[in-house]
Amino acid sequence: MNFKVKKPVTQLCRRIASNVTVMKYRGAAIHLHSFTIGCTPAGQLVKPHQHGYYEGIWVLEGKGKNTGNDDKVLEPAVCDLHMPKERHGWMAQENVLRLGIWFDVMPAAALRADAGRRMRYLVREPLEALLQEAQSQAGGRRERMTARVLLLLSPLLELLQWPEIDAQSEEASEPDNRITRLVDRFFEDNMTEPLALRDVAQQMNMSMPTLTRQVRAETGKSVMHRLHEMRMKRAATLLTNSESSVKEVAARVGIPEPSYFCRCFRRYFGRSPRQFSKEQPEMPGQL
């Protein structure tokens, strides 16, 4: 990686994400959640998953391919847009360096009927300019970084169908950009999957120790303990408000083995799933 910057790229990406929070585009508010540059080693598979937010991905170096229904090759200058709740996965055929930007659009915008999800866009030069700006100490740096991030996103934003914006709805509050919020959204979007800490760290573009340390600092709990709590509370909701069997509920919260699910549920709530369902107790608070 030959970016012409003095500070580590990871540090600069975090600085960009923390300083550039809300951008305006066609009257809508673009909320930046994450800005990451990371390397995926050759042969590594990123399992199919989905997000509740928009995701822009640029291949900077190397080659890979999408998995599932779309097996097209990923190579430098190829840019993908993943819509909210769109399931996707990929595999690195060579060492792949990628830029990933996670963002929300308020109010939400749909994909244009005549637009694809992929395009070619030479991102290297504007990306280097943004990283240079991130290490600058000159006044007005935040405004310039915001403009450069919007420049990177603009080709993808043009793939969206923009709704008419009510003037009263243009101002939107900034979202909580803590890493725990992103982790929780990833859990919610992929609750049915048998997730491991490695899978979560991969999506957050962090090492497992760094992710664990940050989530514990913000919540006092480990990443996987937080996932376990969310699964148990989702299971309690399903048992109370649906006709699903214990086996079906277990599968819907990512624990495909019913006997193990029952043991986990009993340890958490002090009673079996069947007892819980019959009693229909008051629901616990959400995380």
C-alpha positions in Angstrom: 0.0 0.0 0.0 1.7 3.2 -1.2 -0.6 5.9 0.2 1.4 9.1 0.6 0.6 9.7 4.3 2.7 10.0 7.4 0.3 8.5 9.9 -1.0 4.9 9.9 -3.9 4.6 7.5 -6.1 2.9 10.1 -5.7 5.9 12.4 -6.6 8.3 9.6 -9.7 6.3 8.7 -10.9 6.6 12.3 -10.2 10.3 12.3 -12.3 10.7 9.1 -15.2 8.6 10.6 -15.2 10.6 13.8 -15.0 14.0 12.2 -17.3 13.5 9.2 -20.7 12.5 10.6 -23.4 14.1 8.6 -23.3 15.3 4.9 -26.1 16.8 2.9 -26.9 15.6 -0.6 -30.0 16.7 -2.6 -31.6 17.8 0.6 -31.1 14.4 2.3 -28.9 13.7 5.3 -26.1 11.2 4.7 -24.9 9.8 8.0 -21.4 8.3 7.9 -21.0 5.2 10.2 -17.7 3.8 9.2 -14.8 4.5 6.9 -12.2 1.7 6.7 -9.3 0.5 4.5 -8.4 -3.1 5.1 -6.6 -6.0 3.6 -8.1 -9.5 3.2 -5.6 -12.3 2.6 -5.8 -14.5 -0.5 -8.2 -17.4 -0.1 -10.1 -15.9 2.8 -13.9 -16.1 2.5 -16.2 -13.4 3.8 -19.4 -15.3 4.7 -22.7 -14.1 3.3 -24.2 -11.4 5.5 -26.4 -8.3 5.3 -26.5 -4.8 6.8 -29.2 -2.4 7.9 -27.3 0.4 6.2 -25.8 1.2 2.8 -22.3 0.0 2.0 -20.0 1.2 -0.6 -17.0 -1.0 -1.5 -14.0 -0.1 -3.7 -11.2 -2.6 -4.6 -7.9 -0.8 -4.4 -5.5 -3.7 -5.0 -5.8 -7.4 -5.7 -8.6 -9.5 -7.1 -11.6 -11.3 -5.6 -15.1 -12.4 -6.6 -18.6 -12.2 -5.2 -20.2 -15.4 -4.0 -23.8 -16.4 -4.2 -25.9 -15.3 -7.2 -23.4 -12.7 -8.3 -20.0 -14.3 -8.9 -18.5 -11.4 -10.8 -14.8 -10.6 -10.5 -13.8 -7.8 -8.1 -10.7 -5.9 -9.2 -9.1 -2.5 -8.9 -11.4 0.4 -9.8 -14.5 -1.8 -9.4 -17.0 -0.2 -7.0 -20.0 -2.0 -5.5 -23.1 -0.6 -3.7 -24.9 -2.9 -1.3 -28.3 -1.7 -0.3 -29.8 -2.2 3.2 -30.7 -5.8 3.9 -29.1 -7.0 0.7 -27.3 -10.3 1.4 -23.8 -10.5 0.0 -20.5 -12.3 0.5 -17.2 -12.6 -1.4 -13.8 -14.3 -1.5 -10.3 -12.9 -2.0 -8.5 -14.7 -4.9 -5.4 -12.6 -4.2 -4.5 -10.3 -1.3 -7.2 -7.7 -1.6 -7.0 -4.1 -0.3 -10.5 -2.5 -0.1 -12.1 0.7 1.0 -15.4 0.3 2.7 -17.9 3.1 3.6 -21.0 2.4 5.7 -23.7 5.1 5.7 -27.4 5.8 6.2 -29.6 8.0 4.1 -32.4 10.0 5.8 -35.0 9.9 4.4 -34.2 6.5 2.8 -33.5 6.3 -0.9 -34.2 3.3 -3.1 -32.0 1.9 -6.0 -33.0 3.5 -9.3 -34.8 1.1 -11.5 -32.4 1.7 -14.4 -29.2 1.4 -12.2 -26.9 -1.5 -11.4 -25.1 -2.0 -8.2 -21.6 -1.9 -9.7 -19.5 0.7 -11.6 -16.0 1.5 -12.4 -14.6 4.6 -10.6 -10.9 5.5 -10.2 -10.9 6.2 -6.5 -7.2 6.2 -5.7 -6.4 9.9 -6.3 -9.4 11.4 -4.4 -8.8 8.8 -1.6 -5.2 9.9 -1.2 -6.3 13.5 -1.2 -8.7 12.7 1.6 -6.1 10.9 3.7 -3.7 13.8 3.2 -6.5 16.1 4.5 -7.1 13.9 7.5 -3.5 14.3 8.7 -3.5 18.1 8.1 -3.7 20.5 11.0 -5.0 23.4 9.0 -8.2 25.2 10.0 -11.4 24.0 8.3 -10.1 20.4 8.1 -13.4 18.9 9.1 -15.3 20.8 6.3 -12.8 19.8 3.7 -12.8 16.1 4.8 -16.6 16.2 4.6 -16.5 17.5 1.1 -14.0 14.9 0.0 -15.9 12.0 1.5 -19.0 13.2 -0.3 -17.0 13.3 -3.5 -16.0 9.7 -3.0 -19.6 8.7 -2.4 -21.3 10.8 -5.1 -21.0 8.2 -8.0 -22.8 5.7 -5.7 -25.4 8.2 -4.5 -26.3 8.8 -8.2 -27.5 5.2 -8.4 -30.2 6.0 -5.9 -33.7 7.3 -6.5 -34.0 10.4 -4.3 -37.4 11.2 -2.7 -38.9 14.7 -2.5 -37.5 16.2 0.7 -39.8 18.1 3.1 -37.9 21.2 4.2 -38.9 20.5 7.8 -37.2 17.1 7.6 -33.8 18.2 6.3 -32.2 18.5 9.7 -31.5 15.2 11.2 -29.8 14.4 14.5 -26.3 12.8 14.3 -26.3 9.1 15.0 -24.3 7.5 17.8 -21.1 6.5 16.1 -19.8 4.2 18.8 -18.5 0.9 17.6 -21.1 -0.9 19.8 -23.9 0.6 17.7 -22.4 -0.8 14.5 -21.9 -4.2 16.2 -25.5 -4.3 17.5 -26.8 -3.5 14.0 -24.7 -6.2 12.5 -26.1 -8.7 15.1 -29.7 -7.6 14.4 -29.2 -7.9 10.6 -27.6 -11.4 10.9 -29.2 -12.9 13.9 -30.0 -16.2 12.2 -26.3 -16.8 11.4 -24.0 -18.8 13.6 -21.7 -15.8 14.2 -18.2 -16.1 15.7 -16.0 -13.3 17.1 -13.8 -13.6 14.0 -16.8 -12.9 11.7 -17.7 -9.7 13.7 -14.2 -8.4 13.8 -13.8 -9.0 10.0 -16.9 -6.9 9.4 -15.7 -4.1 11.7 -12.2 -4.3 10.0 -10.6 -4.7 13.4 -8.5 -7.3 15.1 -10.5 -9.5 17.6 -8.6 -8.1 20.7 -9.2 -4.5 19.5 -12.9 -5.1 18.9 -13.3 -6.9 22.3 -11.5 -4.1 24.1 -13.6 -1.3 22.6 -17.0 -3.0 23.1 -16.1 -3.9 26.7 -15.0 -0.3 27.4 -18.4 1.0 26.1 -20.6 -1.7 27.6 -18.7 -3.6 30.3 -19.5 -6.8 28.4 -17.7 -8.9 25.8 -18.8 -8.9 22.1 -20.2 -12.5 22.3 -21.9 -11.9 25.6 -23.7 -9.0 24.0 -24.7 -11.2 21.1 -25.9 -13.9 23.5 -28.1 -11.4 25.4 -29.6 -10.1 22.1 -30.4 -13.7 21.0 -32.1 -14.5 24.3 -34.2 -11.4 24.3 -35.2 -11.9 20.6 -36.1 -15.5 21.5 -38.3 -14.3 24.4 -40.1 -12.0 22.0 -40.7 -14.7 19.5 -41.9 -17.2 22.1 -44.3 -14.6 23.5 -45.6 -13.0 20.3 -45.6 -15.8 17.7 -46.8 -19.4 17.2 -43.2 -20.6 16.4 -42.0 -23.9 18.0 -39.0 -24.0 20.2 -37.0 -25.5 17.4 -38.1 -22.7 15.0 -37.2 -20.0 17.5 -33.8 -21.5 18.1 -33.1 -21.4 14.4 -34.3 -17.8 14.1 -31.8 -16.6 16.8 -28.9 -18.4 15.3 -28.7 -21.5 17.6 -29.7 -24.4 15.4 -29.3 -27.1 18.1 -32.6 -27.0 20.2 -31.2 -28.7 23.3 -28.4 -26.2 23.5 -30.8 -23.4 23.0 -33.0 -24.6 25.8 -30.0 -24.8 28.2 -28.9 -21.3 27.3 -32.5 -20.0 27.6 -33.0 -21.6 31.1 -29.7 -20.2 32.3 -30.7 -16.7 31.2 -34.3 -16.6 32.2 -34.5 -19.2 34.9 -37.1 -21.3 33.2 -37.4 -23.4 30.0 -38.7 -21.9 26.7 -42.0 -23.8 27.0 -42.6 -22.5 30.6 -41.7 -19.0 29.5 -44.1 -19.2 26.5 -47.0 -20.5 28.7 -46.5 -17.9 31.4 -46.2 -15.0 28.8 -44.3 -12.8 31.3 -43.6 -9.1 30.9 -40.9 -8.7 28.2 -37.4 -7.6 29.4 -36.0 -4.3 28.3 -34.1 -4.0 25.1 -30.3 -3.4 24.9 
